[in-house]
Amino acid sequence: MLEVNALAVAYGDVQVLWDVSLRVEQGEIVTLLGANGAGKTTLLCAISRTVPVRGGTIVLSGERIDRAPSARVVELGIAHVPEGRRLWPDMSVEDNLLLGSYPRRARADVRGSLEYVFGLFPRVAERRAQIAGTLSGGEQQMVAIARGLMSKPSLLMLDEPSLGLAPIIVTELFETIRRINAAGTTVLLVEQNVLQALEIATRGYVVETGRVVSSGTRAELLASDEIKKAYLGL
């Protein structure tokens, strides 16, 4: 579905990603693991075409997108839910959601998409008329994910969805991500909560200082002494 090959990304003269390669197959949850500053967010931004690519290729369902405009990437089926939620804080919850449905294929069934995300996030349905900036952090994260789903993506990219949330909300959120995947949406997940990320993931990649240093299935990564020491505190 998604293939990233030998990707290089720089901000001016500062290179952030070197020769990064990964793949995401239809129906998977793939997680990117690594410390803060490792380049995980930059990788998602390169895929969604919000930062320029210096070298390498990104292919989605057979079409190269590493030089495509970000609007084309969304039309092809990628939704990027960025770190920090980035809602329009002075607009209502429902208006934030409606702005997520601008791709052509999504406009045809806005009502159906609203019913779907309200079913996933009943709290969002309850607050549909509320100003988004007045919601709690957990509620804002629900709206951010719901807004991404309004574009009817085939690949949903989530950047640190649990950041700053209470443990009970995090548990609910990961269960919802599992449900989204079970309903047919492929997921690429960046997450500092390594144990919970690996519990729902099919496979994972470890990113260090802008390079992929290891990869494996969920079971292989959970059994890795390096992962246990570096990320699980074991």
C-alpha positions in Angstrom: 0.0 0.0 0.0 2.7 2.5 1.1 6.3 2.1 0.3 9.0 4.6 1.4 12.4 4.0 -0.2 15.7 5.6 0.7 14.0 8.8 1.9 16.1 11.9 2.7 14.6 15.0 4.3 16.4 18.2 5.4 15.4 21.6 6.8 17.7 23.9 5.0 21.2 22.7 5.5 20.2 20.4 8.4 19.4 16.9 7.3 16.9 15.1 9.5 16.2 11.8 7.7 18.8 9.6 6.0 18.0 6.7 3.6 14.7 5.8 5.4 12.8 2.8 4.0 9.6 1.2 5.2 6.4 -0.4 4.0 2.8 -0.4 5.2 0.5 -3.2 3.9 -3.2 -2.9 3.5 -5.0 -3.6 6.8 -2.0 -3.2 9.1 -1.2 -1.1 12.1 2.4 -0.2 11.8 4.1 1.8 14.6 7.2 4.0 14.5 9.2 3.9 17.7 12.0 6.2 18.8 13.1 8.9 21.1 12.0 12.6 20.8 13.9 14.2 17.9 14.5 10.9 16.1 12.7 12.1 13.0 9.4 10.3 13.3 7.2 13.4 12.9 9.3 14.5 10.0 8.7 11.2 8.3 5.0 11.5 8.6 5.2 15.1 7.3 7.2 14.0 4.4 4.6 11.3 3.5 1.8 13.8 3.8 3.9 16.3 1.7 3.9 19.1 4.3 7.8 19.1 4.3 9.9 18.8 1.1 11.8 15.6 0.2 15.4 15.8 -0.7 15.8 12.3 -2.1 14.2 8.9 -2.3 10.6 7.9 -3.2 7.2 7.6 -1.6 4.7 5.4 -3.4 1.1 5.0 -2.4 -0.9 2.2 -4.1 1.4 2.3 -7.1 1.5 6.1 -7.5 4.6 8.2 -6.6 3.6 11.0 -4.2 7.0 12.4 -3.1 6.6 15.3 -5.5 2.8 15.6 -5.3 1.0 18.5 -3.6 -0.4 17.7 -0.2 -4.0 18.1 -1.5 -3.3 15.3 -4.0 -2.0 13.1 -1.2 -5.3 13.6 0.8 -7.3 12.9 -2.3 -5.4 9.6 -2.8 -6.4 8.5 0.7 -3.9 9.6 3.3 -5.1 11.5 6.4 -2.5 12.9 8.8 -3.6 13.7 12.4 -0.6 15.8 13.6 0.9 16.0 17.1 -0.9 18.7 19.1 -4.3 18.2 17.5 -4.3 21.6 15.6 -8.0 22.1 15.6 -9.6 25.4 14.7 -10.2 26.5 18.3 -12.8 29.2 17.6 -15.0 27.0 15.5 -17.6 24.4 16.6 -16.7 20.7 16.9 -19.0 19.9 14.0 -17.5 22.6 11.8 -14.1 21.2 12.4 -15.3 17.8 11.3 -17.0 19.2 8.2 -13.7 20.8 7.1 -12.2 17.3 7.2 -14.6 16.1 4.5 -13.3 18.2 1.6 -11.9 15.4 -0.6 -14.2 14.7 -3.5 -15.0 11.1 -2.4 -15.8 12.3 1.1 -18.2 15.1 0.1 -20.7 12.5 -1.3 -21.4 11.0 2.1 -20.8 13.6 4.8 -23.8 12.5 6.8 -22.6 8.8 6.8 -19.1 9.9 7.9 -20.6 12.0 10.7 -22.6 9.0 11.9 -19.5 6.8 11.8 -17.2 9.2 13.8 -20.0 9.9 16.3 -20.4 6.2 16.8 -16.7 5.9 17.5 -16.6 8.9 19.7 -20.0 9.4 21.5 -18.4 12.3 23.5 -17.7 14.2 20.3 -21.4 13.7 19.3 -22.5 15.2 22.6 -20.3 18.2 22.1 -20.9 18.8 18.3 -22.1 22.3 18.9 -19.4 23.3 21.4 -16.5 25.5 20.5 -13.5 23.2 19.9 -11.1 25.3 22.0 -13.1 24.8 25.1 -12.9 21.0 25.1 -10.6 19.0 27.3 -7.3 17.6 25.8 -8.8 14.1 25.5 -11.9 15.5 23.7 -9.8 17.6 21.4 -7.8 14.5 20.4 -11.0 12.6 19.7 -12.1 15.5 17.4 -8.7 15.6 15.7 -8.9 11.8 14.8 -12.6 12.1 13.9 -11.7 15.0 11.5 -9.1 12.9 9.9 -11.6 10.1 9.4 -14.0 12.5 7.7 -11.8 12.4 4.6 -12.5 8.7 4.3 -8.8 7.7 4.3 -7.4 4.4 3.4 -4.3 5.2 5.5 -4.6 7.1 8.8 -1.4 8.6 10.2 -1.5 9.4 13.9 1.3 11.4 15.5 1.5 11.0 19.3 -2.3 10.6 19.9 -1.9 9.9 23.6 0.4 12.8 24.4 -0.7 14.6 27.6 -3.8 12.5 28.2 -4.9 10.7 31.3 -4.3 6.9 31.4 -8.0 6.0 31.2 -8.4 8.2 28.1 -5.3 6.6 26.6 -6.7 3.1 27.0 -10.0 4.2 25.4 -8.1 5.9 22.6 -6.0 2.8 21.7 -9.1 0.6 21.7 -10.7 3.1 19.3 -7.7 2.9 17.0 -8.0 -0.8 17.0 -11.7 -0.5 16.0 -10.8 2.0 13.2 -8.3 -0.5 11.9 -10.8 -3.4 12.2 -13.3 -1.4 10.1 -10.8 -1.4 7.2 -8.5 1.7 7.7 -4.8 1.1 7.7 -2.9 2.9 10.4 0.6 4.3 10.7 1.2 5.3 14.3 3.9 7.4 16.0 3.6 6.9 19.7 5.8 7.4 22.8 3.7 4.9 24.8 5.6 2.0 23.3 4.0 -0.9 25.1 0.4 0.1 24.2 1.5 0.9 20.6 3.0 -2.5 20.2 0.0 -4.2 21.8 -2.2 -3.1 18.9 0.5 -3.0 16.1 1.1 -5.6 13.4 4.7 -4.5 12.9 7.0 -1.7 13.9 10.1 0.3 12.9 12.7 1.8 15.3 14.0 5.2 14.2 17.1 6.7 15.7 18.8 10.0 14.7 16.9 10.0 11.3 17.6 6.4 10.4 15.6 3.1 10.6 17.8 1.0 12.8 15.6 -2.1 13.3 12.1 -3.5 12.5 10.0 -6.5 13.2 6.7 -7.9 14.1 4.9 -7.0 17.3 6.2 -10.2 18.9 9.7 -9.7 17.7 9.9 -6.1 19.0 8.3 -7.0 22.4 10.9 -9.8 22.8 13.8 -7.6 21.8 16.3 -6.9 24.7 17.1 -3.5 23.0 13.4 -2.5 23.0 12.9 -3.6 26.6 15.9 -1.6 27.8 15.5 1.5 25.7 11.7 2.0 25.7 10.1 -0.3 28.3 12.4 0.3 31.2 13.0 -3.5 31.7 
